[in-house]
Amino acid sequence: LQAIVKYSVEPDVNLSELMTVTSLLFIAFLMISNSILLLLADPISALLNISELKSLFPLLALLSFISIPRVLLSKLLQSNFRMRELFWVDFGYFGLSSILIFFLLSRHLINVAYDVIRITIIGAIVSSILAIILTIRVVRWRYAWSFAMLNRISSFVRYQAATGTVSVAQQNFDTLIVSGSSGGMGAAT
C-alpha cells in the first residue's frame, strides 16, 4: 500500500490506474491470507490449545474486509497531505474503538475477546464510511486497469520486501551471533 503514497504524488501517474491496481492487489492478498487463516483455524486453535480461537477467525476476516476502504483511502489522504481528514478517519477507528472499549470495560460489559472484536468491527465500519465521505471531497477516480501500473507496483513491492528482509536480518543478526557463541541465555540477557 505504500505504493499509493509513493506514486500518487508523481505527475505522470494516472491515479485511477494506481488505485485500481493497488486495490485489486490488496483485496486479492486479503482473500488469499484470510482463506489460509480460515482453513487453518482448527489446527492453529489446537496448536495453541485455545478451542474458542477458531470461532474468532471469521470475525477477523470480516474485520479485514470491512477495513479495506479505511486502509486504502487513508493512504490516498496521506499522499495528498490531507491530515485533518486522515485524523478523523483514524479517530473513527482507533479513537472510537478505544473509547468504546474503555467505557464498556468500566461497566464490566466486556468479558471475552469476541466482545472486543465486535467493538473493533464497529470502529472499522465507522472509519471506512468516514474515509469514503472525506476522500470523495478530495479526489475521485474510476476503474482503470493497467498492466504497466501492475509492473511498476510489482517492482516497487519487490524492492520494499527485499529492504524489509535485509532490515529484519540486520536487526536480528546480533542475536544469532550472541546465541551461537554464548547460548540462549546469553541472547536473552
Secondary structure, 3 states (H helix, E strand, C coil): CHHHHHHCCCCCCCHHHHHHHHHHHHHHHHHHHHHHHHHCHHHHHHHHCCCCHHHHHHHHHHHHHHCHHHHHHHHHHHHCCCHHHHHHHHHHHHHHHHHHHHHHHHCCCCCCHHHHHHHHHHHHHHHHHHHHHHHHCCCCCCCCCCHHHHHHHHHHHHHHHHHHHHHHHHHHHHHHHHHHHHHHHHHHC
